[in-house]
Amino acid sequence: MNPTLNRLDRIVHQVLHGDDDAAAGLSTAERLYVALAACRTEWLVNSGYTIPAALGRIGPEWTAELVARWEYRA
């Protein structure tokens, strides 16, 4: 398991329960992962990213994990 993604998944849960401040202080890639997992497209737009650009930024490893972890959960 990837400890960084485990931490980000906990933040995703917080965001899904209304705690947007949980994502404060994240790197760009971390924030994009959280935005994608939590379906917060407005965060992508506000950061200047489209969904394909965000997926490119987080890279193939995180993208594969994002799908595996969140495809049926969000």
Backbone hydrogen bonds, N-H to C=O, Kabsch-Sander energy under -0.5 kcal/mol:
donor,donor_aa,acceptor,acceptor_aa,energy
6,N,2,N,-2.4
7,R,3,P,-2.1
8,L,4,T,-2.4
9,D,5,L,-2.5
10,R,6,N,-1.6
11,I,7,R,-1.7
12,V,8,L,-2.6
13,H,9,D,-2.1
14,Q,10,R,-1.8
15,V,11,I,-2.7
16,L,12,V,-2.8
17,H,13,H,-1.1
18,G,15,V,-2.1
19,D,14,Q,-2.6
20,D,18,G,-1.2
22,A,19,D,-1.7
23,A,20,D,-1.7
24,A,21,D,-1.8
26,L,23,A,-1.3
31,R,27,S,-2.7
32,L,28,T,-2.4
33,Y,29,A,-2.3
34,V,30,E,-2.3
35,A,31,R,-2.7
36,L,32,L,-2.7
37,A,33,Y,-2.7
38,A,34,V,-2.5
39,C,36,L,-1.0
40,R,35,A,-2.9
41,T,39,C,-1.1
43,W,40,R,-1.3
44,L,40,R,-1.1
45,V,41,T,-2.5
46,N,42,E,-2.6
47,S,43,W,-1.3
48,G,45,V,-1.5
49,Y,44,L,-3.0
54,A,50,T,-2.6
55,L,51,I,-2.5
56,G,52,P,-2.3
57,R,53,A,-2.2
58,I,54,A,-2.4
59,G,55,L,-1.3
62,W,58,I,-0.6
63,T,59,G,-2.2
64,A,60,P,-2.3
65,E,61,E,-2.1
66,L,62,W,-2.9
67,V,63,T,-2.3
68,A,64,A,-2.4
69,R,65,E,-2.8
70,W,66,L,-2.4
71,E,67,V,-2.0
73,R,70,W,-1.1
74,A,70,W,-1.3
